[in-house]
Amino acid sequence: MTITEILEQLALGNELTDLQADTAFGMLMDGKMDPAAAGAFLMGLRAKGEDSTDLASGVRAGLDHARAIPGYSDGSVGVPVIDTCGTGGDGSLSFNCSTAVALFLADMGYKVAKHGNRSVSSSCGSADVLEALGIPLMQDPEYAARSLDETNFAFLFAPHYHPAFKHIMPVRQALGIRTLFNFMGPLLNPARPTHQLLGVGDPSKLQIMGEALLLTGIERAMVIAGAGGFDEVTTFGPARGYLLHDGIMEKTTVNPDRLGFPTHSPEDVRVKDKEEGVAVMRNILAGKGPQAMMDMVAVNLAVCLHLLEEEPLRECADKARDAVNQGLTKGLPNVG
């Protein structure tokens, strides 16, 4: 099978078979597809309309080429591991809620493999804020495994763990438009988490994101689009998406007001730049952040606890509020 045959299928608007998609993404990750063909492939997928077959094939290829985390990528540690990585791209310029949630989870004793990158749509991305807090970005797989073992937390800086993406980045930059790779990031955690809260900025992609996540063998996850166009649960209104468990995917809604959270507005969680984002994060982690941001961290933390403990969401919300108001009890995770 050649890339020419695959491109012809896309030009006709036909869906790709699993074999065709796997072949194309394998060539792309291996650097065996020239830039013109790679650009045509990504544009062809978008013009056709990406589906879960395309996304799952891209994820399989990406994980096959990722750097493995000893004991975690193969699941041999036998303990739950959670990620809070979302798609980004919501243009919200908000504080980095998912990173705060990840650090609170680790402080509470849960193992968190936070997959992330520098800012895309927020004022301060997960990599930006963690770097400013003194957590190294260029952790090698052995360091990340030790960090998970000793502190319950590791940050997996996406460019460092996906060397094959060097073949794709120039093509994406040359195209300058959204491609399927914008949605693949949260699905490519090399630690292969057992649990995940996956925020999606584009509600139309909820179903294919959920279907692709199921194909990774996830145990429990929530794929959610928040009110206000955010890629996480907000306190602006109900969040809608899917709960994944036992190999099935069912619609779900999270209503923050029913969990005891007051209603805030998007303006209440915005930060103007990286410096403000880091300062706000320090205050939140100390239990002293702006109330709207503290509440947003707490509601997302509650969803994560619900996924991990399978307890009623209302009970998880009470625990989450207590944890956030108290602040980190063990300080920032550092490996000795």
Secondary structure, 3 states (H helix, E strand, C coil): CCHHHHHHHHHCCCCCCHHHHHHHHHHHHHCCCCHHHHHHHHHHHHHHCCCHHHHHHHHHHHHHCCCCCCCCCCCCCCCCEEECCCCCCCCCCECCHHHHHHHHHHHCCCEEEEEECCCCCCCCCHHHHHHHCCCCCCCCHHHHHHHHHHHCEEEEEHHHHCHHHHHCHHHHHHHCCCCCHHHHHHHCCCCCCCEEEEECCCHHHHHHHHHHHHCCCCCEEEEEECHHHCCCCCCCCCEEEEEEECCEEEEEEECHHHHCCCCCCHHHHECCCHHHHHHHHHHHHCCCCCHHHHHHHHHHHHHHHHHHHCCCHHHHHHHHHHHHHHCCCCCCCCCC
